[in-house]
Amino acid sequence: MASRGTYYLGRITTLGVLDKGKVINAIKNPIPIVIRGNAWSFIDTIEYNKGGDHFVFGRLSKYSPDAEVTVVDTEKKAAKKLLEPNLILASSPFVYIPSHSGIAFLHVYNQIEVKTFISRFCSIIRKTYHDFFVNCHIEPISDLRTFAIKLMKLEGIYGISARVYPPNPMFGHLWKSLKEYIDFRRSEKMRIQEESSNETPLNTDLPKHIQEIADYEGKELPIKKEIPIGDAAILMAADGYGRGIVKGKRDGEMVIIKTSETIRNFIFDREPEPYDLYKIAIKIFEKVKEERHMEH
């Protein structure tokens, strides 16, 4: 039976002159980076574009440029060291789906964890274009049920902050007006921060809204009215177009809940066939689109 692991979902936000075509080119023709003695690059990359299916598969590889391995010298009956340049230490398979600006990648325990993957992936993209007017971020897609459970346990919300990016190509109806505002202003990113006093919580129905979206299974919109800009920014971040933080009280103590802490994920083979990984990932991205009533 094939070994299985956890894959996490995020969206790639492109800034500056970077676009999806340039992301694909950088995945297929990367310039490696070196951090603390270890090199990082993309390997085994393929682009598939047939019959309406378009994705790029690859592996984020961590390797040692100057590695040594110990082998047995059978004649001398002793161990000896040999140089083994570019020895692979760990690899994380991933699939990039341009139509959703989406990426699914494998968590490799103690080697390529979520934060490490995000950091190294984006660093390689930037390095490939020599950091010349390009930038990218991978923002996790929140698991709304888990996020809602955490928020519903709060006795009050005392702070909301978010950093959001204009989405392409999809948007959620609950934060459509915020997206349109960002587009109108021709902004690449926007920061929103709200704070109340320690005695008085913010006037927000954010936990209720997220709970309704997470639980709703119908075709109609679960919430038809426009919601306040701060709540919209958190929902936008939860959909993978930024990062949000909610500060609230639980059992009398102030706690922090981040959209990036409750990431949508699935279990799949650690050594996947590219098309098989794409099929399960696209199915989940389409489900996220349907659940959250996202539109082009």
Salt bridges, closest charged atoms under 4 A:
ASP44 OD2 - ARG59 NE 3.19
GLU47 OE1 - LYS28 NZ 2.89
GLU47 OE2 - HIS54 NE2 2.75
ASP73 OD2 - LYS80 NZ 3.93
ASP131 OD1 - ARG126 NE 3.91
GLU139 OE2 - ARG163 NH2 3.30
GLU139 OE1 - ARG243 NE 2.54
ASP183 OD2 - LYS179 NZ 3.04
GLU195 OE1 - LYS247 NZ 3.12
ASP215 OD1 - ARG145 NH1 3.04
ASP239 OD1 - ARG292 NH1 2.71
ASP269 OD1 - ARG4 NH1 3.21
GLU271 OE1 - ARG59 NH1 3.24
GLU286 OE2 - HIS100 NE2 3.10
GLU290 OE2 - LYS219 NZ 3.90
GLU291 OE1 - ARG264 NH1 3.25
